Amino acid sequence: MAVFAFVGACLLPPAQAATLVSSDLFSDGFEQGLSAWKVQAAPGRAVPTRRFFAKGRQAARFEVRPGELEPRTRSQRAELYLDAPLFDAGQTLYVRDSIRLDPGFVATGHYRSWRIVQQLHEVGISRPPGLAVFVDPGLRLGLRSGTGSPDFWRGPKLDRGRWYKLLYAVHLSSDRSRGWVRVWLDGQPQLLTNASTEMHGATIHARKAFLKVGLYRSRYFSDTSIVYHDDVAVTRSSTDPFAAPGG
């Protein structure tokens, strides 16, 4: 498995209002474009789209081309990030995201390659994220630390051109005995790498974290990668339409 090599610092700008549904919930289906987010991408590579969407009438499209670098970090990424709300160590969060891989999304890469489509990234430190959603070789979603360990979940093979509804619960803690995750895919509880539906491990390495979605990849890819996101939300409540009853 490739180890995530962090490229460029993730600097957090001064806080600004985002789309808060309540005091403990962020939700955005991109119906108002990208207005709730900060953009970290080459021009035109992170955009709203009406061509494909999981809910409502609009989603977000992210594209990374061979050798094309995001100007600020000089890395191959097209991402959006939130400067508010921030999430604190000690919180339990439910994070949902609808994800669609473009029909041309390649299944394999260099043995040291990696692709990230979502991050809970710590504030104020330049290191791999405490928790990230990867697209692994064979077109499988994975949930793990940006360093590769702990490795919480490896999902089933994905079909290109189809929306998948990902939901995970996470307790944010740097203590590997206190942090934990649970995962649902298309409403179905997932078995984690410990053969259980819940797994403990460190999930954050600082006091606060923020959400990023899009596509961030290593330099070993020579293709154009396109991924879509829609219906992104973070809440402290376990009530979610993605979760199966009793899941």
N, C-alpha and C positions, 0 to 999 in steps of 0.2 A: 504494500500500500504506500502511496506517495505521502510524504510529509509536507505539510503546507508551509511554504516559504513566504513570509510576509514581505510585500513590496510596497514601500511608501508609507508614510504616516497618515493615519486617519484623524484629521483635526476637526474638532467639533466647533462650529461657529456659535455666536451668541444665540440663546434660545429664542424661538419665535413660535407663535401659536400654530398648532396642527389641528387636524380634524378629530376632536375629542367628542365621543358620543356621550360619555359620562366622565366622572372623575377618575375612573379606573379602566377606561376602555378607549383604544384607538381603533378606528375602522376607516378603510378607504377602498372603494371599488373603482377609482380613477374616473368617476363620472365627471369630475371637474378638472380632468387632466392631471397634471403632476403638481398641482398647487400646494399640496400638503407636505411636499418633500423637497429636499435639496438634491440636486443632480450632480453625479460624479461620473461623467462619461464624455467621450469625444462628441463634438457637435452632431446632433441628429441621430445618435445611437441609443438614446433612452427617450421614448416618445409614447404618447397615448395613441391607441388605435381602436377603430371600430370594426376592423376586419374579423378579429377573433375575440371573443369574450366569454367568460364563464358565468357572469351574472350582470344584470343591467344591460348597458349598451356600449360599454367601453372597457378596455383593459390597458395594460402597459406592455410595450415591446422593447426588448433589449437586444442589441446586436454588438458583437465584437468581431472585427475583421483581422486577418493575419497581419501582424506587425504594427497594428494601429494601437497607439497608447493614449490613455486618458491623460490630458495635459498636466494636471497637478501632481499626480503620483507617479507618472511615467510607467504605468502598468496597464495590462490588458483587462479593462473592466468597463462595464456600463451598468451603473448602480444608482439607486436612490437611497437616501438615508434620512432618518428623522432626527431633528434636534430637540424635539419635544413630542411626546413625553419621554423621559428617561426612566429606566427600570433599575430598582435597587436590589443589592444583595439582600437575601432574606425573603424576597417576594416569591410567590408562586404565580406563574403566568401561563395562560393558554394562548398559543400563537397559531393562527391559521393563515393559509396561503393557497390559492389555486395556481397551479403551475402547468404550463404546456410547453413541450419541446417542439421546435420547428421540424418539419419533415426531413430537413437536411442536417440535423444535429448528429454528429458522428458518435459512434458507440465506443470507440477506443482511442487511445493516444499513447504518447511516450510513457514508459513505466513510472516516470517521476511526475507525470502531469496530474493536474487536479482542476476541477471546476466547482465553484461555489455559487449557489443561487439565492441564498439567504444567510444572514448573519445576525446574531446577537453579539455585538462588538462592544468591548469595554471602552469607557471614556478615559481619555488622557494617557493611554499607553500604546506604544507601537509594538505590538506583538500579535500573533495569530488570535482570532476570536475564541472566546471560551466555548461557544457553541455555533455550529454552522450546518447548513443543509448543502450537501454535495450531490452532484451527478457523477456517479462512479462509472468505471468501465463496465460495459454491458448495459448501459442506460438504466442504472438502479439508483434511486435516491438513498442517501446515507445521512445520518445525523451523528455528529461527533465534534470533538474539539478540533480547532484548526491545526493543532499539533499532531493530530491523529489518535491521541489517547486522552480521555476515554473515548472508545468507539461504541456508541450506544445502539445504533440500528442500521441495518442494511435491508432495503426494501426489495420488492419484486421487480422484475424487468418491466420497464415502461414502454408503451407504444408511443411513437412520435405522432404529433398531430392530434393528441387527445388531452383534455383537461384532467388533472388529478387534484383531489382535494386533500391537502396535508394539514393535519392538526397535531400539535404536540403540547404537552404540559411539561413545564420545567420549574423546579425550585432552584433559584439562583443562590449558589453558595460556592466558595472556594474550598470548602471542606468536603473531601470526597465521600465522607460518611453522611453528610447532610444534603448535598445536591442530588437531584434525581430527575429522571425524565420518563414520560409515557408518550406513546405515538399512536395515532390513528391515520389510516390512509383510506380515502373514500368511505369514511364512517366505520371502518373495521379496525378493532384493536390489533396492534402489531406485536409480534414477539420480538424482543430485543436480543442483543448478542449474548445475554446471560440466560436465554431461553425462558424469560419471564416477561410480563407486560410492564414491569417497572424496574428501573436500574439506577443504582446510586453511582455518583461520581462528581467530580468538580465540574461546575457549569459556568463559572465566572471567575475572573482573576483580578477584579477591581471592585470598587464600591458601587459603580453605576455602569449601565450598558444602554446601547441604543440599537434600533432595528435598521438593517439594510436589506434591500431586495434588488434583484437584477441578475447580473452575470459577472463573475470575476474568475479569471482563469490564469493558469501558468503560461509561460512563454513557449511551451513545447508544442502548441497546437498550430497547424498551418491552414485550418479551415475557417470559414465564417460561421460563427455560432449565433443562433437566435433562440431566445426563450421569452415566454410571456408570463406575466403575473396578473392576478386579479383577486378581488375580494380578500384583501389583507386585513387582519385584525389582531389585536393583542388585548386580552382581558384577564381579570383575576377570577372570573366566573367560569365554572365548568359547564354551564349551559351553552351548547353550541350545536348548530344544525349539522355540522360535519360528523359529530360523534354518534355512534350507534347507541340505541337505548341500552343502558346498563354497561356500556363500554368504558 
